[in-house]
Every structure is written in C-alpha cells, then in structure tokens.
C-alpha cells in the first residue's frame, strides 16, 4: 500500500515578523507569478487571509507607483 505524506503547512511570513512594503520590490516579486505578473494565491504563498489582502494592496501600490510592471 502506498503511504501518503502530508505536506507541511506553510507559515505566513508576515505573521513571522517579515513585513511586506510596496517600496521593497525584491520581497514583492516573491508574491507575483513570473509568466504573467499575477498575484499568487494564498495556498501557494502560505499567507493568512488578512495578510494576503495586505500583500495584494501593497502589490497594487507598487504597480501604480511604477516600481513593478502590470504585465510581463
């Protein structure tokens, strides 16, 4: 019989104390897909619901300020 391994639950980086700010482009790029520039989902990033909304707003601010492109 095949054994199934449970995936380890990802920890929200912002709950761990690592802030996400729209001015820090290197951190924001971790939450954007490479091919089309979309915001990654919670299950991929491991962020909690509250912080995922915050991350999305910071990405939108950075796009508006011209720090990151809207589309790649």
PQR file of N, CA, C, O and H, with PARSE charges and radii, in Angstrom:
ATOM      1  N   UNK A   1       0.815  -1.181   0.000 -0.4000 1.5000
ATOM      2  CA  UNK A   1       0.000   0.000   0.000 -0.0000 2.0000
ATOM      3  C   UNK A   1       0.865   1.254   0.000  0.5500 1.7000
ATOM      4  O   UNK A   1       1.898   1.313   0.668 -0.5500 1.4000
ATOM      5  N   UNK A   2       0.446   2.214  -0.729 -0.4000 1.5000
ATOM      6  CA  UNK A   2       1.215   3.459  -0.809 -0.0000 2.0000
ATOM      7  C   UNK A   2       0.938   4.322   0.418  0.5500 1.7000
ATOM      8  O   UNK A   2      -0.197   4.462   0.873 -0.5500 1.4000
ATOM      9  H   UNK A   2      -0.392   2.166  -1.272  0.4000 1.0000
ATOM     10  N   UNK A   3       2.002   4.882   0.920 -0.4000 1.5000
ATOM     11  CA  UNK A   3       1.852   5.790   2.054 -0.0000 2.0000
ATOM     12  C   UNK A   3       1.726   7.216   1.530  0.5500 1.7000
ATOM     13  O   UNK A   3       2.421   7.624   0.600 -0.5500 1.4000
ATOM     14  H   UNK A   3       2.924   4.769   0.550  0.4000 1.0000
ATOM     15  N   UNK A   4       0.833   7.945   2.145 -0.4000 1.5000
ATOM     16  CA  UNK A   4       0.641   9.329   1.752 -0.0000 2.0000
ATOM     17  C   UNK A   4       1.341  10.224   2.762  0.5500 1.7000
ATOM     18  O   UNK A   4       1.248  10.015   3.971 -0.5500 1.4000
ATOM     19  H   UNK A   4       0.268   7.613   2.901  0.4000 1.0000
ATOM     20  N   UNK A   5       2.033  11.208   2.252 -0.4000 1.5000
ATOM     21  CA  UNK A   5       2.724  12.150   3.120 -0.0000 2.0000
ATOM     22  C   UNK A   5       1.949  13.453   3.145  0.5500 1.7000
ATOM     23  O   UNK A   5       1.558  13.982   2.104 -0.5500 1.4000
ATOM     24  H   UNK A   5       2.109  11.378   1.270  0.4000 1.0000
ATOM     25  N   UNK A   6       1.738  13.946   4.309 -0.4000 1.5000
ATOM     26  CA  UNK A   6       1.065  15.236   4.433 -0.0000 2.0000
ATOM     27  C   UNK A   6       2.076  16.341   4.212  0.5500 1.7000
ATOM     28  O   UNK A   6       3.196  16.297   4.721 -0.5500 1.4000
ATOM     29  H   UNK A   6       2.055  13.517   5.154  0.4000 1.0000
ATOM     30  N   UNK A   7       1.656  17.339   3.438 -0.4000 1.5000
ATOM     31  CA  UNK A   7       2.532  18.468   3.228 -0.0000 2.0000
ATOM     32  C   UNK A   7       2.587  19.317   4.487  0.5500 1.7000
ATOM     33  O   UNK A   7       1.584  19.496   5.177 -0.5500 1.4000
ATOM     34  H   UNK A   7       0.746  17.375   3.025  0.4000 1.0000
ATOM     35  N   UNK A   8       3.750  19.826   4.769 -0.4000 1.5000
ATOM     36  CA  UNK A   8       3.899  20.707   5.912 -0.0000 2.0000
ATOM     37  C   UNK A   8       3.241  22.034   5.587  0.5500 1.7000
ATOM     38  O   UNK A   8       3.478  22.607   4.524 -0.5500 1.4000
ATOM     39  H   UNK A   8       4.565  19.680   4.208  0.4000 1.0000
ATOM     40  N   UNK A   9       2.418  22.521   6.498 -0.4000 1.5000
ATOM     41  CA  UNK A   9       1.706  23.766   6.272 -0.0000 2.0000
ATOM     42  C   UNK A   9       2.683  24.923   6.258  0.5500 1.7000
ATOM     43  O   UNK A   9       3.546  25.039   7.128 -0.5500 1.4000
ATOM     44  H   UNK A   9       2.225  22.056   7.361  0.4000 1.0000
ATOM     45  N   UNK A  10       2.535  25.788   5.247 -0.4000 1.5000
ATOM     46  CA  UNK A  10       3.413  26.940   5.133 -0.0000 2.0000
ATOM     47  C   UNK A  10       3.044  27.971   6.190  0.5500 1.7000
ATOM     48  O   UNK A  10       1.877  28.127   6.548 -0.5500 1.4000
ATOM     49  H   UNK A  10       1.835  25.694   4.540  0.4000 1.0000
ATOM     50  N   UNK A  11       4.048  28.660   6.676 -0.4000 1.5000
ATOM     51  CA  UNK A  11       3.845  29.676   7.704 -0.0000 2.0000
ATOM     52  C   UNK A  11       3.768  31.038   7.034  0.5500 1.7000
ATOM     53  O   UNK A  11       4.565  31.350   6.149 -0.5500 1.4000
ATOM     54  H   UNK A  11       4.996  28.532   6.386  0.4000 1.0000
ATOM     55  N   UNK A  12       2.812  31.840   7.456 -0.4000 1.5000
ATOM     56  CA  UNK A  12       2.680  33.193   6.934 -0.0000 2.0000
ATOM     57  C   UNK A  12       3.922  33.991   7.307  0.5500 1.7000
ATOM     58  O   UNK A  12       4.254  34.106   8.487 -0.5500 1.4000
ATOM     59  H   UNK A  12       2.165  31.587   8.175  0.4000 1.0000
ATOM     60  N   UNK A  13       4.606  34.539   6.318 -0.4000 1.5000
ATOM     61  CA  UNK A  13       5.837  35.276   6.563 -0.0000 2.0000
ATOM     62  C   UNK A  13       5.585  36.559   7.342  0.5500 1.7000
ATOM     63  O   UNK A  13       6.431  36.984   8.129 -0.5500 1.4000
ATOM     64  H   UNK A  13       4.337  34.446   5.359  0.4000 1.0000
ATOM     65  N   UNK A  14       4.441  37.171   7.130 -0.4000 1.5000
ATOM     66  CA  UNK A  14       4.144  38.407   7.844 -0.0000 2.0000
ATOM     67  C   UNK A  14       3.812  38.130   9.302  0.5500 1.7000
ATOM     68  O   UNK A  14       4.139  38.942  10.168 -0.5500 1.4000
ATOM     69  H   UNK A  14       3.754  36.825   6.491  0.4000 1.0000
ATOM     70  N   UNK A  15       3.175  37.009   9.594 -0.4000 1.5000
ATOM     71  CA  UNK A  15       2.929  36.636  10.982 -0.0000 2.0000
ATOM     72  C   UNK A  15       4.246  36.306  11.685  0.5500 1.7000
ATOM     73  O   UNK A  15       4.370  36.475  12.899 -0.5500 1.4000
ATOM     74  H   UNK A  15       2.910  36.349   8.891  0.4000 1.0000
ATOM     75  N   UNK A  16       5.230  35.834  10.911 -0.4000 1.5000
ATOM     76  CA  UNK A  16       6.545  35.513  11.469 -0.0000 2.0000
ATOM     77  C   UNK A  16       7.390  36.758  11.692  0.5500 1.7000
ATOM     78  O   UNK A  16       8.471  36.671  12.274 -0.5500 1.4000
ATOM     79  H   UNK A  16       5.130  35.696   9.926  0.4000 1.0000
ATOM     80  N   UNK A  17       6.914  37.922  11.239 -0.4000 1.5000
ATOM     81  CA  UNK A  17       7.624  39.162  11.515 -0.0000 2.0000
ATOM     82  C   UNK A  17       8.374  39.757  10.344  0.5500 1.7000
ATOM     83  O   UNK A  17       9.175  40.672  10.535 -0.5500 1.4000
ATOM     84  H   UNK A  17       6.035  37.993  10.766  0.4000 1.0000
ATOM     85  N   UNK A  18       8.138  39.259   9.122 -0.4000 1.5000
ATOM     86  CA  UNK A  18       8.814  39.809   7.946 -0.0000 2.0000
ATOM     87  C   UNK A  18       7.819  40.687   7.184  0.5500 1.7000
ATOM     88  O   UNK A  18       6.942  40.168   6.494 -0.5500 1.4000
ATOM     89  H   UNK A  18       7.488  38.515   8.968  0.4000 1.0000
ATOM     90  N   UNK A  19       7.949  42.003   7.302 -0.4000 1.5000
ATOM     91  CA  UNK A  19       6.959  42.898   6.690 -0.0000 2.0000
ATOM     92  C   UNK A  19       7.074  42.954   5.171  0.5500 1.7000
ATOM     93  O   UNK A  19       8.143  42.726   4.606 -0.5500 1.4000
ATOM     94  H   UNK A  19       8.661  42.424   7.863  0.4000 1.0000
ATOM     95  N   UNK A  20       5.960  43.260   4.526 -0.4000 1.5000
ATOM     96  CA  UNK A  20       5.918  43.464   3.080 -0.0000 2.0000
ATOM     97  C   UNK A  20       5.527  44.913   2.848  0.5500 1.7000
ATOM     98  O   UNK A  20       4.475  45.364   3.299 -0.5500 1.4000
ATOM     99  H   UNK A  20       5.092  43.446   4.986  0.4000 1.0000
ATOM    100  N   UNK A  21       6.386  45.639   2.138 -0.4000 1.5000
ATOM    101  CA  UNK A  21       6.145  47.048   1.863 -0.0000 2.0000
ATOM    102  C   UNK A  21       6.244  47.249   0.357  0.5500 1.7000
ATOM    103  O   UNK A  21       7.028  46.568  -0.305 -0.5500 1.4000
ATOM    104  H   UNK A  21       7.241  45.272   1.771  0.4000 1.0000
ATOM    105  N   UNK A  22       5.466  48.167  -0.191 -0.4000 1.5000
ATOM    106  CA  UNK A  22       5.445  48.371  -1.636 -0.0000 2.0000
ATOM    107  C   UNK A  22       6.781  48.892  -2.154  0.5500 1.7000
ATOM    108  O   UNK A  22       7.068  48.743  -3.342 -0.5500 1.4000
ATOM    109  H   UNK A  22       4.829  48.720   0.347  0.4000 1.0000
ATOM    110  N   UNK A  23       7.604  49.495  -1.306 -0.4000 1.5000
ATOM    111  CA  UNK A  23       8.897  50.028  -1.730 -0.0000 2.0000
ATOM    112  C   UNK A  23       9.964  48.947  -1.844  0.5500 1.7000
ATOM    113  O   UNK A  23      10.980  49.151  -2.509 -0.5500 1.4000
ATOM    114  H   UNK A  23       7.371  49.616  -0.341  0.4000 1.0000
ATOM    115  N   UNK A  24       9.749  47.804  -1.205 -0.4000 1.5000
ATOM    116  CA  UNK A  24      10.714  46.710  -1.235 -0.0000 2.0000
ATOM    117  C   UNK A  24      10.344  45.750  -2.369  0.5500 1.7000
ATOM    118  O   UNK A  24       9.586  44.802  -2.169 -0.5500 1.4000
ATOM    119  H   UNK A  24       8.924  47.639  -0.665  0.4000 1.0000
ATOM    120  N   UNK A  25      10.883  46.008  -3.546 -0.4000 1.5000
ATOM    121  CA  UNK A  25      10.487  45.284  -4.758 -0.0000 2.0000
ATOM    122  C   UNK A  25      10.927  43.825  -4.712  0.5500 1.7000
ATOM    123  O   UNK A  25      10.219  42.962  -5.232 -0.5500 1.4000
ATOM    124  H   UNK A  25      11.499  46.778  -3.709  0.4000 1.0000
ATOM    125  N   UNK A  26      12.070  43.524  -4.106 -0.4000 1.5000
ATOM    126  CA  UNK A  26      12.560  42.144  -4.071 -0.0000 2.0000
ATOM    127  C   UNK A  26      11.598  41.237  -3.302  0.5500 1.7000
ATOM    128  O   UNK A  26      11.379  40.091  -3.694 -0.5500 1.4000
ATOM    129  H   UNK A  26      12.644  44.225  -3.683  0.4000 1.0000
ATOM    130  N   UNK A  27      11.028  41.741  -2.219 -0.4000 1.5000
ATOM    131  CA  UNK A  27      10.081  40.948  -1.427 -0.0000 2.0000
ATOM    132  C   UNK A  27       8.765  40.804  -2.179  0.5500 1.7000
ATOM    133  O   UNK A  27       8.163  39.730  -2.176 -0.5500 1.4000
ATOM    134  H   UNK A  27      11.206  42.673  -1.901  0.4000 1.0000
ATOM    135  N   UNK A  28       8.317  41.871  -2.817 -0.4000 1.5000
ATOM    136  CA  UNK A  28       7.035  41.844  -3.541 -0.0000 2.0000
ATOM    137  C   UNK A  28       7.081  40.866  -4.713  0.5500 1.7000
ATOM    138  O   UNK A  28       6.074  40.228  -5.020 -0.5500 1.4000
ATOM    139  H   UNK A  28       8.805  42.743  -2.819  0.4000 1.0000
ATOM    140  N   UNK A  29       8.224  40.738  -5.366 -0.4000 1.5000
ATOM    141  CA  UNK A  29       8.333  39.845  -6.525 -0.0000 2.0000
ATOM    142  C   UNK A  29       8.127  38.382  -6.147  0.5500 1.7000
ATOM    143  O   UNK A  29       7.810  37.567  -7.013 -0.5500 1.4000
ATOM    144  H   UNK A  29       9.042  41.256  -5.116  0.4000 1.0000
ATOM    145  N   UNK A  30       8.300  38.034  -4.878 -0.4000 1.5000
ATOM    146  CA  UNK A  30       8.060  36.659  -4.433 -0.0000 2.0000
ATOM    147  C   UNK A  30       6.580  36.305  -4.468  0.5500 1.7000
ATOM    148  O   UNK A  30       6.224  35.127  -4.521 -0.5500 1.4000
ATOM    149  H   UNK A  30       8.557  38.696  -4.175  0.4000 1.0000
ATOM    150  N   UNK A  31       5.714  37.316  -4.437 -0.4000 1.5000
ATOM    151  CA  UNK A  31       4.274  37.100  -4.403 -0.0000 2.0000
ATOM    152  C   UNK A  31       3.618  37.322  -5.768  0.5500 1.7000
ATOM    153  O   UNK A  31       2.393  37.395  -5.854 -0.5500 1.4000
ATOM    154  H   UNK A  31       6.003  38.273  -4.393  0.4000 1.0000
ATOM    155  N   UNK A  32       4.418  37.430  -6.835 -0.4000 1.5000
ATOM    156  CA  UNK A  32       3.905  37.644  -8.188 -0.0000 2.0000
ATOM    157  C   UNK A  32       4.397  36.514  -9.074  0.5500 1.7000
ATOM    158  O   UNK A  32       5.549  36.095  -8.964 -0.5500 1.4000
ATOM    159  H   UNK A  32       5.414  37.370  -6.765  0.4000 1.0000
ATOM    160  N   UNK A  33       3.527  36.012  -9.962 -0.4000 1.5000
ATOM    161  CA  UNK A  33       3.934  34.942 -10.869 -0.0000 2.0000
ATOM    162  C   UNK A  33       4.904  35.495 -11.919  0.5500 1.7000
ATOM    163  O   UNK A  33       4.866  36.678 -12.256 -0.5500 1.4000
ATOM    164  H   UNK A  33       2.591  36.352 -10.052  0.4000 1.0000
ATOM    165  N   UNK A  34       5.760  34.625 -12.421 -0.4000 1.5000
ATOM    166  CA  UNK A  34       6.787  35.047 -13.367 -0.0000 2.0000
ATOM    167  C   UNK A  34       6.263  35.252 -14.773  0.5500 1.7000
ATOM    168  O   UNK A  34       6.722  36.143 -15.489 -0.5500 1.4000
ATOM    169  H   UNK A  34       5.791  33.663 -12.147  0.4000 1.0000
ATOM    170  N   UNK A  35       5.301  34.427 -15.174 -0.4000 1.5000
ATOM    171  CA  UNK A  35       4.902  34.466 -16.579 -0.0000 2.0000
ATOM    172  C   UNK A  35       3.978  35.631 -16.929  0.5500 1.7000
ATOM    173  O   UNK A  35       4.199  36.298 -17.940 -0.5500 1.4000
ATOM    174  H   UNK A  35       4.928  33.704 -14.593  0.4000 1.0000
ATOM    175  N   UNK A  36       2.955  35.891 -16.125 -0.4000 1.5000
ATOM    176  CA  UNK A  36       2.006  36.948 -16.478 -0.0000 2.0000
ATOM    177  C   UNK A  36       1.954  38.088 -15.480  0.5500 1.7000
ATOM    178  O   UNK A  36       1.276  39.086 -15.726 -0.5500 1.4000
ATOM    179  H   UNK A  36       2.776  35.349 -15.304  0.4000 1.0000
ATOM    180  N   UNK A  37       2.646  37.967 -14.368 -0.4000 1.5000
ATOM    181  CA  UNK A  37       2.655  39.029 -13.373 -0.0000 2.0000
ATOM    182  C   UNK A  37       1.430  39.057 -12.485  0.5500 1.7000
ATOM    183  O   UNK A  37       1.074  40.110 -11.955 -0.5500 1.4000
ATOM    184  H   UNK A  37       3.197  37.156 -14.169  0.4000 1.0000
ATOM    185  N   UNK A  38       0.781  37.919 -12.312 -0.4000 1.5000
ATOM    186  CA  UNK A  38      -0.408  37.854 -11.463 -0.0000 2.0000
ATOM    187  C   UNK A  38      -0.018  37.680  -9.999  0.5500 1.7000
ATOM    188  O   UNK A  38       1.070  37.198  -9.683 -0.5500 1.4000
ATOM    189  H   UNK A  38       1.070  37.064 -12.743  0.4000 1.0000
ATOM    190  N   UNK A  39      -0.926  38.080  -9.113 -0.4000 1.5000
ATOM    191  CA  UNK A  39      -0.713  37.895  -7.682 -0.0000 2.0000
ATOM    192  C   UNK A  39      -0.945  36.422  -7.356  0.5500 1.7000
ATOM    193  O   UNK A  39      -1.969  35.854  -7.735 -0.5500 1.4000
ATOM    194  H   UNK A  39      -1.810  38.472  -9.369  0.4000 1.0000
ATOM    195  N   UNK A  40       0.006  35.805  -6.655 -0.4000 1.5000
ATOM    196  CA  UNK A  40      -0.101  34.389  -6.336 -0.0000 2.0000
ATOM    197  C   UNK A  40      -1.159  34.141  -5.273  0.5500 1.7000
ATOM    198  O   UNK A  40      -1.472  35.022  -4.472 -0.5500 1.4000
ATOM    199  H   UNK A  40       0.838  36.267  -6.347  0.4000 1.0000
ATOM    200  N   UNK A  41      -1.705  32.930  -5.277 -0.4000 1.5000
ATOM    201  CA  UNK A  41      -2.771  32.556  -4.361 -0.0000 2.0000
ATOM    202  C   UNK A  41      -2.227  32.292  -2.967  0.5500 1.7000
ATOM    203  O   UNK A  41      -1.028  32.096  -2.772 -0.5500 1.4000
ATOM    204  H   UNK A  41      -1.451  32.215  -5.928  0.4000 1.0000
ATOM    205  N   UNK A  42      -3.139  32.293  -2.003 -0.4000 1.5000
ATOM    206  CA  UNK A  42      -2.770  32.042  -0.617 -0.0000 2.0000
ATOM    207  C   UNK A  42      -2.164  30.665  -0.409  0.5500 1.7000
ATOM    208  O   UNK A  42      -1.211  30.513   0.355 -0.5500 1.4000
ATOM    209  H   UNK A  42      -4.114  32.452  -2.161  0.4000 1.0000
ATOM    210  N   UNK A  43      -2.701  29.677  -1.072 -0.4000 1.5000
ATOM    211  CA  UNK A  43      -2.193  28.321  -0.857 -0.0000 2.0000
ATOM    212  C   UNK A  43      -0.789  28.147  -1.404  0.5500 1.7000
ATOM    213  O   UNK A  43      -0.068  27.242  -0.984 -0.5500 1.4000
ATOM    214  H   UNK A  43      -3.476  29.800  -1.692  0.4000 1.0000
ATOM    215  N   UNK A  44      -0.394  29.001  -2.334 -0.4000 1.5000
ATOM    216  CA  UNK A  44       0.963  28.947  -2.874 -0.0000 2.0000
ATOM    217  C   UNK A  44       1.922  29.767  -2.013  0.5500 1.7000
ATOM    218  O   UNK A  44       3.034  29.323  -1.728 -0.5500 1.4000
ATOM    219  H   UNK A  44      -0.980  29.736  -2.675  0.4000 1.0000
ATOM    220  N   UNK A  45       1.498  30.959  -1.600 -0.4000 1.5000
ATOM    221  CA  UNK A  45       2.372  31.826  -0.812 -0.0000 2.0000
ATOM    222  C   UNK A  45       2.420  31.421   0.650  0.5500 1.7000
ATOM    223  O   UNK A  45       3.424  31.669   1.319 -0.5500 1.4000
ATOM    224  H   UNK A  45       0.594  31.320  -1.832  0.4000 1.0000
ATOM    225  N   UNK A  46       1.364  30.805   1.165 -0.4000 1.5000
ATOM    226  CA  UNK A  46       1.317  30.410   2.562 -0.0000 2.0000
ATOM    227  C   UNK A  46       0.885  31.526   3.484  0.5500 1.7000
ATOM    228  O   UNK A  46       1.005  31.394   4.701 -0.5500 1.4000
ATOM    229  H   UNK A  46       0.549  30.603   0.622  0.4000 1.0000
ATOM    230  N   UNK A  47       0.382  32.630   2.937 -0.4000 1.5000
ATOM    231  CA  UNK A  47      -0.042  33.761   3.752 -0.0000 2.0000
ATOM    232  C   UNK A  47      -1.430  33.521   4.326  0.5500 1.7000
ATOM    233  O   UNK A  47      -2.245  32.818   3.727 -0.5500 1.4000
ATOM    234  H   UNK A  47       0.284  32.737   1.947  0.4000 1.0000
ATOM    235  N   UNK A  48      -1.695  34.107   5.488 -0.4000 1.5000
ATOM    236  CA  UNK A  48      -3.036  34.017   6.062 -0.0000 2.0000
ATOM    237  C   UNK A  48      -3.938  35.008   5.313  0.5500 1.7000
ATOM    238  O   UNK A  48      -3.451  35.840   4.547 -0.5500 1.4000
ATOM    239  H   UNK A  48      -1.033  34.677   5.974  0.4000 1.0000
ATOM    240  N   UNK A  49      -5.227  34.917   5.534 -0.4000 1.5000
ATOM    241  CA  UNK A  49      -6.190  35.711   4.761 -0.0000 2.0000
ATOM    242  C   UNK A  49      -5.979  37.206   4.964  0.5500 1.7000
ATOM    243  O   UNK A  49      -6.024  37.978   4.005 -0.5500 1.4000
ATOM    244  H   UNK A  49      -5.623  34.241   6.156  0.4000 1.0000
ATOM    245  N   UNK A  50      -5.753  37.611   6.194 -0.4000 1.5000
ATOM    246  CA  UNK A  50      -5.569  39.033   6.487 -0.0000 2.0000
ATOM    247  C   UNK A  50      -4.332  39.584   5.788  0.5500 1.7000
ATOM    248  O   UNK A  50      -4.369  40.666   5.201 -0.5500 1.4000
ATOM    249  H   UNK A  50      -5.717  36.985   6.973  0.4000 1.0000
ATOM    250  N   UNK A  51      -3.256  38.842   5.856 -0.4000 1.5000
ATOM    251  CA  UNK A  51      -2.013  39.317   5.252 -0.0000 2.0000
ATOM    252  C   UNK A  51      -2.006  39.177   3.733  0.5500 1.7000
ATOM    253  O   UNK A  51      -1.320  39.935   3.049 -0.5500 1.4000
ATOM    254  H   UNK A  51      -3.227  37.963   6.333  0.4000 1.0000
ATOM    255  N   UNK A  52      -2.758  38.220   3.199 -0.4000 1.5000
ATOM    256  CA  UNK A  52      -2.863  38.115   1.744 -0.0000 2.0000
ATOM    257  C   UNK A  52      -3.535  39.356   1.168  0.5500 1.7000
ATOM    258  O   UNK A  52      -3.137  39.838   0.107 -0.5500 1.4000
ATOM    259  H   UNK A  52      -3.315  37.603   3.755  0.4000 1.0000
ATOM    260  N   UNK A  53      -4.543  39.875   1.851 -0.4000 1.5000
ATOM    261  CA  UNK A  53      -5.171  41.122   1.407 -0.0000 2.0000
ATOM    262  C   UNK A  53      -4.185  42.280   1.484  0.5500 1.7000
ATOM    263  O   UNK A  53      -4.152  43.133   0.597 -0.5500 1.4000
ATOM    264  H   UNK A  53      -4.866  39.483   2.712  0.4000 1.0000
ATOM    265  N   UNK A  54      -3.386  42.309   2.540 -0.4000 1.5000
ATOM    266  CA  UNK A  54      -2.372  43.366   2.682 -0.0000 2.0000
ATOM    267  C   UNK A  54      -1.332  43.268   1.566  0.5500 1.7000
ATOM    268  O   UNK A  54      -0.937  44.286   0.998 -0.5500 1.4000
ATOM    269  H   UNK A  54      -3.414  41.617   3.261  0.4000 1.0000
ATOM    270  N   UNK A  55      -0.890  42.054   1.251 -0.4000 1.5000
ATOM    271  CA  UNK A  55       0.091  41.840   0.188 -0.0000 2.0000
ATOM    272  C   UNK A  55      -0.471  42.307  -1.146  0.5500 1.7000
ATOM    273  O   UNK A  55       0.229  42.956  -1.924 -0.5500 1.4000
ATOM    274  H   UNK A  55      -1.211  41.227   1.713  0.4000 1.0000
ATOM    275  N   UNK A  56      -1.737  41.978  -1.415 -0.4000 1.5000
ATOM    276  CA  UNK A  56      -2.365  42.387  -2.675 -0.0000 2.0000
ATOM    277  C   UNK A  56      -2.421  43.903  -2.786  0.5500 1.7000
ATOM    278  O   UNK A  56      -2.171  44.451  -3.860 -0.5500 1.4000
ATOM    279  H   UNK A  56      -2.305  41.451  -0.784  0.4000 1.0000
ATOM    280  N   UNK A  57      -2.745  44.591  -1.696 -0.4000 1.5000
ATOM    281  CA  UNK A  57      -2.785  46.053  -1.722 -0.0000 2.0000
ATOM    282  C   UNK A  57      -1.403  46.648  -1.928  0.5500 1.7000
ATOM    283  O   UNK A  57      -1.263  47.647  -2.633 -0.5500 1.4000
ATOM    284  H   UNK A  57      -2.949  44.147  -0.824  0.4000 1.0000
ATOM    285  N   UNK A  58      -0.379  46.053  -1.326 -0.4000 1.5000
ATOM    286  CA  UNK A  58       0.991  46.548  -1.499 -0.0000 2.0000
ATOM    287  C   UNK A  58       1.462  46.341  -2.935  0.5500 1.7000
ATOM    288  O   UNK A  58       2.166  47.190  -3.482 -0.5500 1.4000
ATOM    289  H   UNK A  58      -0.493  45.241  -0.754  0.4000 1.0000
ATOM    290  N   UNK A  59       1.083  45.219  -3.553 -0.4000 1.5000
ATOM    291  CA  UNK A  59       1.443  44.968  -4.950 -0.0000 2.0000
ATOM    292  C   UNK A  59       0.772  45.995  -5.852  0.5500 1.7000
ATOM    293  O   UNK A  59       1.390  46.510  -6.784 -0.5500 1.4000
ATOM    294  H   UNK A  59       0.511  44.529  -3.109  0.4000 1.0000
ATOM    295  N   UNK A  60      -0.486  46.288  -5.573 -0.4000 1.5000
ATOM    296  CA  UNK A  60      -1.212  47.272  -6.374 -0.0000 2.0000
ATOM    297  C   UNK A  60      -0.607  48.656  -6.227  0.5500 1.7000
ATOM    298  O   UNK A  60      -0.546  49.406  -7.202 -0.5500 1.4000
ATOM    299  H   UNK A  60      -0.988  45.870  -4.815  0.4000 1.0000
ATOM    300  N   UNK A  61      -0.157  49.014  -5.024 -0.4000 1.5000
ATOM    301  CA  UNK A  61       0.516  50.299  -4.815 -0.0000 2.0000
ATOM    302  C   UNK A  61       1.806  50.366  -5.620  0.5500 1.7000
ATOM    303  O   UNK A  61       2.091  51.377  -6.262 -0.5500 1.4000
ATOM    304  H   UNK A  61      -0.207  48.405  -4.232  0.4000 1.0000
ATOM    305  N   UNK A  62       2.587  49.287  -5.585 -0.4000 1.5000
ATOM    306  CA  UNK A  62       3.859  49.252  -6.307 -0.0000 2.0000
ATOM    307  C   UNK A  62       3.632  49.342  -7.810  0.5500 1.7000
ATOM    308  O   UNK A  62       4.410  49.986  -8.513 -0.5500 1.4000
ATOM    309  H   UNK A  62       2.356  48.466  -5.064  0.4000 1.0000
ATOM    310  N   UNK A  63       2.584  48.709  -8.309 -0.4000 1.5000
ATOM    311  CA  UNK A  63       2.266  48.810  -9.738 -0.0000 2.0000
ATOM    312  C   UNK A  63       1.887  50.240 -10.106  0.5500 1.7000
ATOM    313  O   UNK A  63       2.327  50.760 -11.131 -0.5500 1.4000
ATOM    314  H   UNK A  63       1.951  48.185  -7.737  0.4000 1.0000
ATOM    315  N   UNK A  64       1.072  50.871  -9.272 -0.4000 1.5000
ATOM    316  CA  UNK A  64       0.635  52.229  -9.546 -0.0000 2.0000
ATOM    317  C   UNK A  64       1.801  53.211  -9.518  0.5500 1.7000
ATOM    318  O   UNK A  64       1.845  54.153 -10.309 -0.5500 1.4000
ATOM    319  H   UNK A  64       0.714  50.449  -8.439  0.4000 1.0000
ATOM    320  N   UNK A  65       2.748  52.987  -8.601 -0.4000 1.5000
ATOM    321  CA  UNK A  65       3.923  53.868  -8.487 -0.0000 2.0000
ATOM    322  C   UNK A  65       4.940  53.599  -9.587  0.5500 1.7000
ATOM    323  O   UNK A  65       5.877  54.378  -9.764 -0.5500 1.4000
ATOM    324  H   UNK A  65       2.712  52.222  -7.958  0.4000 1.0000
ATOM    325  N   UNK A  66       4.768  52.505 -10.328 -0.4000 1.5000
ATOM    326  CA  UNK A  66       5.675  52.191 -11.425 -0.0000 2.0000
ATOM    327  C   UNK A  66       6.904  51.413 -11.006  0.5500 1.7000
ATOM    328  O   UNK A  66       7.876  51.344 -11.759 -0.5500 1.4000
ATOM    329  H   UNK A  66       4.007  51.872 -10.183  0.4000 1.0000
ATOM    330  N   UNK A  67       6.881  50.823  -9.814 -0.4000 1.5000
ATOM    331  CA  UNK A  67       8.033  50.056  -9.343 -0.0000 2.0000
ATOM    332  C   UNK A  67       8.082  48.664  -9.966  0.5500 1.7000
ATOM    333  O   UNK A  67       9.162  48.112 -10.180 -0.5500 1.4000
ATOM    334  H   UNK A  67       6.092  50.879  -9.202  0.4000 1.0000
ATOM    335  N   UNK A  68       6.910  48.098 -10.255 -0.4000 1.5000
ATOM    336  CA  UNK A  68       6.827  46.813 -10.935 -0.0000 2.0000
ATOM    337  C   UNK A  68       5.820  46.942 -12.064  0.5500 1.7000
ATOM    338  O   UNK A  68       4.888  47.740 -11.966 -0.5500 1.4000
ATOM    339  H   UNK A  68       6.034  48.546 -10.081  0.4000 1.0000
ATOM    340  N   UNK A  69       5.987  46.170 -13.142 -0.4000 1.5000
ATOM    341  CA  UNK A  69       5.066  46.295 -14.268 -0.0000 2.0000
ATOM    342  C   UNK A  69       3.717  45.616 -13.993  0.5500 1.7000
ATOM    343  O   UNK A  69       3.627  44.708 -13.167 -0.5500 1.4000
ATOM    344  H   UNK A  69       6.744  45.521 -13.222  0.4000 1.0000
ATOM    345  N   UNK A  70       2.686  46.063 -14.689 -0.4000 1.5000
ATOM    346  CA  UNK A  70       1.379  45.428 -14.575 -0.0000 2.0000
ATOM    347  C   UNK A  70       1.387  44.071 -15.260  0.5500 1.7000
ATOM    348  O   UNK A  70       0.833  43.106 -14.732 -0.5500 1.4000
ATOM    349  H   UNK A  70       2.759  46.800 -15.361  0.4000 1.0000
ATOM    350  N   UNK A  71       2.013  43.988 -16.435 -0.4000 1.5000
ATOM    351  CA  UNK A  71       2.059  42.756 -17.227 -0.0000 2.0000
ATOM    352  C   UNK A  71       3.489  42.540 -17.678  0.5500 1.7000
ATOM    353  O   UNK A  71       4.208  43.498 -17.962 -0.5500 1.4000
ATOM    354  H   UNK A  71       2.462  44.771 -16.864  0.4000 1.0000
ATOM    355  N   UNK A  72       3.907  41.280 -17.746 -0.4000 1.5000
ATOM    356  CA  UNK A  72       5.268  40.996 -18.212 -0.0000 2.0000
ATOM    357  C   UNK A  72       5.265  40.599 -19.658  0.5500 1.7000
ATOM    358  O   UNK A  72       6.323  40.322 -20.223 -0.5500 1.4000
ATOM    359  H   UNK A  72       3.324  40.501 -17.516  0.4000 1.0000
TER
END
